Amino acid sequence: MRIALTGSTGKLGTVVARELRASGHEVVGMDVVGTRAPDFVQVDLTDYGQVIDAFGGVGDTHSGVDAVVHLGAIPAPGIRSDVATFHNNMTATFNVFHAAVRLGIRKIVYASSETVLGLPFDVPPPYIPVDEDYPARPESVYSLVKHLEEQLAIELVRWHPDLAITALRFSNVMVPEDYAEFPSYDADARRRKWNLWAYIDARDGAQAIERALEVAPAGFDRFIIAAADSVMTRTNAELVAEVFPDTPHARAFSDHESLLAIDKARRLLGYEPKHSWRDHV
């Protein structure tokens, strides 16, 4: 496919661009900052005119795309003010979705977030492991936008039954350079309780995106995307008993499996994480 990749210079976007190209796809990177290159277009996603023009074709760079992977955003709460985060991220996502629809692009995969599950779990989750089955519980403006983006996608696919939009609720994105810190987490079970001790290797994030591009049918769906394991060497049973002793268990879980359940992504996307921090430390 020829893919427009927004947020292509970010932590996840850089890896996604590399992995999709390695799989044979043509990737046109798009971001508000970046080095001039034949496969990169500088675009302000909050400007609809720039977005639809960039998707439709830019000089000799490309003459249109088959799919959009939308990762461009202020990537977490607390980086900019709440109002700036809302205005930037909501506007950017509406512009990306609307431009794709207007141009006849019918495959969109984008970054939702684990935060819609109720992070930082100051109020415990309804059950463990968590999954996609309970209603969104945004606890920050950043997370609220992610929830509203999912609602926007639901309505767009209702209006356009041939449109496929897949929301990937990525866990905390990591690259191998981050893994040296992981053994220190064991000293305090509460240090990483905010996302049930989960993470995602950026390379597996790229795999999930590619699987969604290849197999997601028309319509909307959402998937938790995390690594197969936790960030801890302490067992899940020990961690949950200490931090969430009164939270029901939805099913049995193994010592180190992700408590952000990836069962649905495995079943419907064929997603299977290949990378673990344990292979690097």
Stockholm file with secondary structure:
# STOCKHOLM 1.0

chainA/1-281         MRIALTGSTGKLGTVVARELRASGHEVVGMDVVGTRAPDFVQVDLTDYGQVIDAFGGVGDTHSGVDAVVHLGAIPAPGIRSDVATFHNNMTATFNVFHAAVRLGIRKIVYASSETVLGLPFDVPPPYIPVDEDYPARPESVYSLVKHLEEQLAIELVRWHPDLAITALRFSNVMVPEDYAEFPSYDADARRRKWNLWAYIDARDGAQAIERALEVAPAGFDRFIIAAADSVMTRTNAELVAEVFPDTPHARAFSDHESLLAIDKARRLLGYEPKHSWRDHV
#=GR chainA/1-281 SS CEEEEETTTSHHHHHHHHHHHHTTCEEEEEESSCCCCTTEEECCTTCHHHHHHHHHCBTTTBSCCSEEEECCSCCSTTSSCHHHHHHHHHHHHHHHHHHHHHTTCCEEEEEEEGGGGTTTCSSCCSSBSBCSSSCCCCCSHHHHHHHHHHHHHHHHHHHCTTCEEEEEEECSEECGGGGGGGGGGGGCTTTTGGGTTCCEEHHHHHHHHHHHHHHCCSEEEEEEECCSBCSCSSCHHHHHHHHCTTSCBSSCCCSSBCSBCCHHHHHHHCCCCCCCGGGTC
#=GC SS_cons         CEEEEETTTSHHHHHHHHHHHHTTCEEEEEESSCCCCTTEEECCTTCHHHHHHHHHCBTTTBSCCSEEEECCSCCSTTSSCHHHHHHHHHHHHHHHHHHHHHTTCCEEEEEEEGGGGTTTCSSCCSSBSBCSSSCCCCCSHHHHHHHHHHHHHHHHHHHCTTCEEEEEEECSEECGGGGGGGGGGGGCTTTTGGGTTCCEEHHHHHHHHHHHHHHCCSEEEEEEECCSBCSCSSCHHHHHHHHCTTSCBSSCCCSSBCSBCCHHHHHHHCCCCCCCGGGTC
//
